């Protein structure tokens, strides 16, 4: 059973060798969809959420956790009885006082936010996660109906497409190839990391289709942003809403 938990990971960057037998074929690599490159804020939020679940961080607030991470690199993982999963690999260190967590993640943008497809603690074996379970967990937190009914969402955003377009293009490997179509803003909500606060605002979604490293279009993918009174709060979706940094908490 133990051998089935061993993962084969490698970057998909040119010039890097793949690890071990059973690697993806050239055709699979060429057709791989890694998803959008995760932003620094998204990686930090994932790491803080993970750290808060560790006993060594008991009683620590998210705002008191410091996170440093490596540059995201495209990669893949696969196990003996599973297909290959493609995403972004990062090494993370989270600290708060004497508490420390060092982990590596394989990340991919899921329908509700940035999901962890595989992780490794120190030099232990890589462990994969069921993609459907990742989606269910990301979609599991929603505010009570009565809270939504009484909510103030602020002014509907107007004229924000240019600034959001620049943010999208800056994250793409081939920005000149991007085809971006914005959808109408709609009311949304967000949860503050490590706190029960709910923030209400507006979601602006852009359908983005751009070329990958191999020159092929990946298909239109949603990039969603949450804004409140003209301020961009987050691009990380969670359960139809967003996961927000502590600075976005109601005052």
C-alpha positions in Angstrom: 0.0 0.0 0.0 2.8 2.4 0.8 4.2 2.3 -2.7 0.9 3.5 -4.1 1.3 6.8 -2.1 4.7 7.5 -3.7 4.3 10.3 -6.2 6.5 11.1 -9.1 6.9 14.9 -9.4 8.9 17.0 -11.8 8.8 20.4 -13.3 7.5 20.6 -16.9 10.1 23.3 -17.7 12.3 22.7 -20.8 15.5 21.1 -19.9 14.4 19.5 -16.7 14.4 15.7 -16.5 11.4 13.8 -15.3 11.6 11.5 -12.3 11.3 7.8 -12.5 9.2 5.5 -14.7 5.6 6.1 -15.6 6.2 9.7 -16.6 3.6 11.5 -18.7 4.0 11.0 -22.5 5.1 13.9 -24.7 1.5 14.2 -25.9 0.2 14.4 -22.4 2.8 17.1 -21.5 1.9 19.1 -24.6 -1.8 19.0 -23.8 -1.4 19.6 -20.1 -3.5 22.4 -18.5 -1.6 23.8 -15.5 -4.1 26.5 -14.9 -3.3 30.1 -14.1 -0.1 30.8 -12.2 -1.1 31.2 -8.5 -0.5 34.7 -7.1 1.6 35.3 -4.0 -1.5 36.2 -2.0 -3.2 32.9 -3.0 -0.2 30.8 -2.0 0.1 32.6 1.4 -3.6 32.0 2.1 -3.3 28.3 1.3 -0.2 28.0 3.6 -1.9 29.9 6.4 -5.0 27.8 6.2 -2.9 24.6 6.3 -0.7 25.9 9.2 -3.8 26.7 11.3 -4.7 23.0 11.1 -1.4 21.9 12.7 -1.2 21.4 16.5 2.0 23.5 16.7 0.0 26.5 15.6 -2.7 26.0 18.2 -4.0 29.3 19.4 -2.1 31.3 16.7 -4.1 33.7 14.5 -3.6 33.8 10.8 -2.3 37.4 10.8 0.6 36.3 13.1 1.8 33.6 10.7 4.6 34.6 8.4 4.9 32.7 5.1 7.7 32.6 2.6 7.6 30.4 -0.5 9.6 29.6 -3.6 8.6 30.8 -7.1 5.8 28.6 -8.5 7.0 26.1 -11.2 4.8 24.1 -13.5 4.8 20.4 -12.4 2.9 17.2 -12.3 2.2 14.3 -10.0 1.0 10.8 -10.6 0.5 7.6 -8.7 0.5 3.9 -9.8 -3.3 3.7 -9.9 -4.2 7.3 -10.8 -3.9 9.5 -13.8 -1.5 12.4 -13.9 -2.4 15.8 -12.4 -0.8 19.0 -13.6 -0.4 22.3 -11.6 2.1 24.5 -9.9 4.8 23.4 -7.4 5.9 25.6 -4.5 8.0 25.0 -1.4 6.5 26.8 1.7 7.8 27.8 5.1 5.3 29.1 7.6 6.4 30.4 11.0 5.0 32.0 14.1 7.2 32.3 17.2 8.8 28.8 17.7 6.1 27.1 15.5 7.2 26.2 12.0 5.8 24.2 9.1 7.8 23.3 6.0 5.8 21.8 3.1 5.7 21.5 -0.6 2.5 21.7 -2.6 1.2 21.0 -6.0 -1.5 23.6 -6.6 -4.1 24.2 -9.2 -6.9 26.7 -9.7 -10.2 24.8 -9.0 -13.7 26.1 -9.7 -14.0 27.6 -6.2 -10.4 28.7 -5.6 -6.8 27.5 -5.4 -6.7 23.8 -4.4 -4.0 21.6 -3.1 -3.7 18.5 -5.3 -0.7 17.0 -3.5 1.5 17.9 -0.6 4.7 16.7 1.2 5.9 17.5 4.7 9.7 17.7 4.9 11.1 14.6 3.1 8.1 12.4 3.6 6.3 10.8 0.7 4.1 13.0 -1.6 0.4 12.4 -0.9 -2.2 13.1 -3.5 -5.8 14.3 -2.8 -8.9 13.5 -4.6 -9.8 16.4 -6.9 -13.5 16.1 -6.3 -12.9 16.3 -2.6 -10.7 19.4 -3.0 -13.6 21.0 -4.8 -16.1 20.0 -2.1 -13.9 21.4 0.6 -13.4 24.7 -1.2 -17.1 25.0 -1.7 -18.1 24.0 1.9 -18.3 27.5 3.6 -21.3 29.7 2.9 -22.8 32.6 5.0 -26.3 32.1 6.5 -29.2 33.2 4.3 -30.4 35.8 6.8 -26.9 37.4 6.9 -26.9 37.7 3.1 -30.4 39.2 3.1 -29.3 42.0 5.4 -25.9 42.6 3.8 -24.6 45.9 2.3 -22.6 45.2 -0.8 -21.3 48.7 -1.5 -21.2 50.5 -4.8 -21.3 48.3 -7.9 -17.8 48.6 -9.6 -17.6 50.6 -12.8 -14.6 51.0 -15.1 -12.4 48.4 -13.4 -11.7 46.3 -16.4 -8.5 48.0 -17.4 -6.8 47.5 -14.0 -8.0 43.9 -13.8 -6.8 43.2 -17.4 -3.3 44.5 -16.5 -3.2 42.1 -13.5 -4.2 39.1 -15.6 -1.7 39.9 -18.4 1.1 40.2 -15.8 0.5 36.6 -14.7 0.4 35.0 -18.1 3.3 33.4 -19.9 2.1 34.8 -23.3 0.1 37.9 -22.5 0.0 39.0 -26.1 -2.0 36.0 -27.0 -4.7 36.6 -24.3 -8.3 36.7 -25.2 -10.2 38.3 -22.3 -14.0 38.8 -21.9 -15.4 40.4 -18.8 -18.8 39.4 -17.4 -21.2 41.7 -15.6 -20.4 42.3 -11.9 -22.6 40.4 -9.4 -22.9 40.6 -5.6 -20.7 38.2 -3.7 -19.2 37.6 -0.2 -15.8 36.7 1.4 -14.6 35.1 4.6 -11.6 36.6 6.4 -8.8 34.1 7.0 -8.8 32.8 10.6 -11.8 34.8 11.5 -15.6 34.4 11.3 -16.2 37.8 9.7 -18.1 37.9 6.4 -17.4 40.8 3.9 -19.8 41.6 1.1 -18.9 43.2 -2.1 -18.9 42.6 -5.9 -17.5 39.8 -8.1 -16.1 40.6 -11.5 -15.3 37.6 -13.6 -13.1 37.5 -16.7 -13.0 34.6 -19.1 -9.4 34.2 -20.1 -8.0 32.1 -23.0 -4.3 32.3 -23.6 -1.5 30.2 -25.0 0.6 27.9 -22.8 4.3 27.1 -23.0 3.7 24.9 -26.0 1.9 27.6 -28.0 -1.6 26.1 -27.8 -4.6 27.8 -26.4 -5.8 26.3 -23.1 -9.4 27.2 -23.4 -11.3 29.9 -21.6 -10.8 29.9 -17.8 -12.6 32.1 -15.3 -10.5 34.6 -13.3 -12.7 36.1 -10.6 -12.0 39.2 -8.5 -13.8 40.6 -5.4 -14.1 44.3 -5.0 -15.6 46.5 -2.3 -16.1 50.2 -3.0 -13.5 50.2 -5.7 -10.9 48.3 -3.7 -9.6 44.9 -4.9 -9.8 42.5 -1.9 -9.1 39.1 -3.4 -8.8 36.8 -6.4 -9.2 33.6 -4.4 -12.6 32.0 -4.6 -14.1 29.8 -1.9 -17.5 28.2 -2.0 -18.9 30.8 -4.4 -17.3 33.6 -2.4 -13.7 34.6 -1.6 -11.1 34.0 1.1 -9.9 37.4 2.3 -6.8 38.6 4.1 -7.3 39.9 7.7 -7.0 43.5 6.5 -10.4 43.1 4.8 -12.2 42.5 8.1 -15.1 44.8 8.8 -14.2 47.8 11.0 
